Amino acid sequence: MRSRFFQSLFLVALLFTVPLAGCLEGEEDTALRIAFSVRDDYTSFDENPQKLADHLSEALGRPVELYPITSDALALQALRFGSADMAFMDGGAGWLGWQQYGLEAMAADQNADGRTHYNAHAYVLNDSAAAQALNDEDESTDPFAELTGVGSCHTGWLKSAGMLIPMGYFIGQGYAEVVGDESDIESLRNTIFNHFGENASIPESGSLYYGYGGALRCLSEEAGGVAFAKDSSLAAYCGHEDAVDNEDWCLDATRYVKLPSFGQAPSHPLMYQPDSVDDVTRQAVVDALVALNTTEDGRSILEHILNTPGIVPTTTAAHLGSYGSLIGAVPGMAAYLDDRYSANGE
């Protein structure tokens, strides 16, 4: 009688164990999908993202597949609708995915200097009212307030450090008033002209004052009184020890004054769909990517496939929070990004 009882108990336990084992085995067999831009003409396997997928598959002990995409817009939609589980994308797409679709960031790539961001700044000349307000040791004077009516030199239309971050700051902090429809991104142009004057430089690609160097040149040639660029811009164009290596339009380095940072522009985050990637899988993926930093083969993947010197762990709020609060203050920004990264986006 006692023997039959234990036999029955064993059979009941077995009935519960078999389906559980099947579920676990099924999870291991389910492929993790990473949306990635792929080509048909790689010159070597070192450039093929399949090498990244193979590395992740070996580290995770489960299949990892590439879901081919050609743009951040398609990457967003792949995560949104469940065609892929994770994807690297630019900061704007990542922020939109976070706000609109509940996506999260697990890691970020590093810039050449090892950081996962760069700071956006305003540059002025040392004889300007803004520079004097910065350096007069008087807390009642505000260098940013002194920029009202001063011709601005932007790097281009809707560029992060050259327009979106500083304008988000000026609008969000109450320095600049939105002119026009607050749901239309085009109202930003009128807002800029209203705040900085009709001579504000918003250059087209390829024109004289386009880009970081162009904005600093605009300031140097006094076509404007403030240039918006990133923290390393001045050193890159006008900060070489040998002056012959500087651009011919550069002034003496002492003429430039960098105002306090408006905020940070993030590097590319690895966004994931929390509905399909649990915490254990997320951590395993992060560990596998960070491990690339430590081996020769891993560094080859970073250089040739991910175009970065390294990967670091991060969180959504840490990587995208301050950036989002700034660009979110720009009129029509959310609608613009939603349209740009829609299913039909490029």
N, C-alpha and C positions, 0 to 999 in steps of 0.2 A: 504493500500500500504506500509506504514511504517512498519507495523507488518510483512508483507511477507519478506521485506528486512532483518529484524533482524533474522527471521527464517532461511533464506538462509545463512546468515552470520554464524549462529550457526552451521548449518549442515556442512559448509565448514571447520570450526574449528574442528568439531568432526571428520571429515575424516582424518585430519592431526594428531589429538591427538591419535586416536586408534592405528594406526600402531606404533607410538612412544612408547606408553605404552607397546605394545607387545614386542618391542625390549628390553626395560628395563627389563621386566619380564623375557625374554629369557636369558639375561645376568646373572640375579640372579640365574636362574636355571642351568646355565652351570657350570659344576664341574671344580674346580681348581685342577690340578693333581700334586702331589709331588712324585718324584721318591725316593724310599726308600728301603733299604734292609729289607726283611721280612722273618720270619721263620714260621714253623708250630707248634713249640713246646715251646711256651712261658709258663712259670710257673705261671704267673699272668697277668692280664690285664694291670698292671702298667708298664710292659715291652713291651707291644704291641704298635707299632707305630700308630695303629688305634686310640689310645687315643690322640695322637698329632693331627691327622686328625680331630677328633671330636672337639678338642679345637679350631682349626683354623676355622672349619665350623661354630661353634657357634659365634665366634668373627666376622667373615666376613659376616654372614648371607647368605651363599651360600654353596652348597655341596663342600667338599674337599675329593678327592679320593687318595688312595695310588697307585702308579704305581710300581709294584715290580721289583727290579733290584738286582744284586748280586755283582756289582763292580762299581767303578768310571767310567770305560770305558762305561758301559751300561747306567749309569746316563747321561754321556755326550751325547751319541747318542740319548737317549730319549728326551733331550732338543733340540738337533740339529734338529731332524726330527719331533718334535711336539707331541711326545707321552706323554710328561710331560711338566709342566710349570716351575718347580723349583726343586732343589736338593742340598743337602749338599755334598761336595766333598773335596778332599785334594787340597792344594795350587797349585801343579803342574797341576792337571786336570783343576782347575779353570782358571789358566793362559792360558792354551791351548784353553779352551772354549772361553775365551775372545778374544784371538788373531785370532783364526781360524774360530769361528762360531758366533762371535758378542754377546756372552752371557755377562751378567752383574752380579755384586755382590750386594746384598741388605743388608746382615747381615753376622756376623761371630760369631763362638762360642769362648768362653773364655778358656784359659788354667787354670790350678789350681791356678795360681797366679793372675788371673783376667785379664791378658793381652791377646791380640789377635795375639801375635807374640812372638818369642824369637829371641835374637840377636846371630849371628854367630861370633865367635872370634878365634884368634890364641893365644895359650898359649906357653910361652917359659920359660926357667929357668933364674934366675936373673943374672947369670954370662955370659949370651950369648951376642953377639954383638947386637942383636935386642933389648934386654932389655936395654942395655947401650944407644943405639940410642934413645930409647923412653924417657929415664930419664935424658939425658945429657943437657936438656934445650937449645939445639942447633937446630934451625929450619932447618938447612941445612942437618941434618942427618935424614935418613928415616928408621924406623925399618923394614918395609916391604921389602925394598931393601936388607937388611941384611939377608934375608931368602933364597936368591938364593944359591943353592948348599947345603942347610941344609936339612938333611933327614926329610921328613914329615910323620906325624902319622895321617892317615885318619881314620874315623870311619867305613868305608866300601865303596864299589863301589856305586857311584851315590847317596850318602847320602847328604841331604841338607846342614846342618851346617858343616858336616865333609868333604865335597868335593865340591858340586856344587856351593855354595855361595862363599867360598874362592877362588875357581879356576875361577869363573866368574869375581871376583874382580881382581885377578892377571892378567888375560887375558885382561879384559876390560880396566884396567889402564896401560897396556903396560909393566908390570913386566915380564910376561911369554909369550913365543911365541908358537903358536900352531904348533905342529909337526904332520904331516899327513893330511889326507883328512878332511877339515873343515866341511864337511857334514856328517861325520861318527863319532858317539859318541865314538867309540873305540880309536879314535885319542887322546882322553883326557888322556888315560893311558900313552901314549908316551910323551904327553905334561908334565905330572906330573914328569915322570922319567927324562926328559930333564931338567926341571927347578929345581927340588929338589934333583936329584941324583938317582942312581940305587937302593939305600937302602930305598927309600920311601915305607912306609907300607900301602898297600891297602888290608886289611884283609878280609877273607871270613867269613861268618856268623859262629859263634861258635868257632872261633880261638882266641888265647890269647889276641890279641890287637883289637878285634872287638868291636864296639860301643863306646859310649862316655867315659866310664870307661877304655876301652881298649886303646883308643888314649892317654888318660892321663897317663896310665901305661907305654905305649911306650915311652912317654917323660920322665917320672920319672926314668925309667930304662935305659935311654939314648940310647934306640934303635933308636931314632930319636931326632931331635933338635927342632921341633915345632909340637904341637898337635892342631888339628882343632876340635872344639866342640862348644857347646852353652854356653850362659852366666851363666847358673846355674850349669854347669857340675862340676866345681871344688868344689863348696860348697857341692854338693851332695855326692861326693866321698871322699873328703879330708878336708872338712871345718867344721866338727863337733867340738863342744866345748870340748867334751871328746875324746881324741885321740884314745881311744879304739874302738870308733865307726867308725873311718876312715878305709879305705882299708889298708891292711898291706904293700902295695907297695908305699903308699903316703910318700912324703918328707915333711919336715916342710913347713907350709903354706907360709912362707916368701920366699921360693925358687921359687915360681911360679909368673910369671908376665903375665897379660892379656893385649894383644895389643888392640888397638881401634877396634870397631866392623866393620865387612865387610858389614853388612846389616841385614835385618830381614827376617825370615822365617815365613810365615803367618799361622794362624790357619785355620780350615775348613771354607770356605765361603759358604753361601747359594747363589748359582748361579741361575739366572732365565733367561727365554727367553723373551726379551723385545717385541717381535712380538705378544706375547699372554698375557703378564702381563703389564697392563698400570700403570701409575704413582699412580693413586688412589688405585688400588689393591695392588701394591707394598708397599705403605705406610701402608695400613691396615694390611698386612701380617707382616711387621716389627713391628708395634705396638702390634700385638697379640703375637708375639714371645718375645718381650721385656717384656710384661706383665707377662710372665712365671716367671720372676725373683722375682716377688713380692708376690706370693701366695704359700701356702704349696703344693697344687696340682700341680701348675706350676713347682715348684722346683723338684717335683717327676718326671715330664716329662723330665726335663733337665737332671736329674741324671740317670734315668733308660732307657731312650729312646735316648736322644741326647748325653749322656756321656760328659756333660760339666756343669760347675757351673753357666753359664749364657750366654745370647745372647746379642749382641750389634749391633746397626746399623753401616753400613759402606758403602763405595763406591768402585767401582772396582779399580780406580787408587790408592786410599788411601791404600787398603788392598793388592793389587797384583802388584802395579806399580814398586816399588823398587826391589822387589823380581824378577819380570820378567826381569828387565834390567840386573840383575846379571846372572841369569841362561841362559838368552838369549845370553850371550857372550860365553857360553860353546859350543865348536864345536859339531855340529850334534844334539844339544839339542832339537830343534824344531821338527826335523824328528823323533828323539827317542820318544818324548812324543806323537807325532801324531801316531806312530806305537803302542805304549803302550796303548793308549786310543782309538784305532780304534774300529770299530764295533766288531772285533774279540778279542779285548783286554780282559785281566782278571782283 
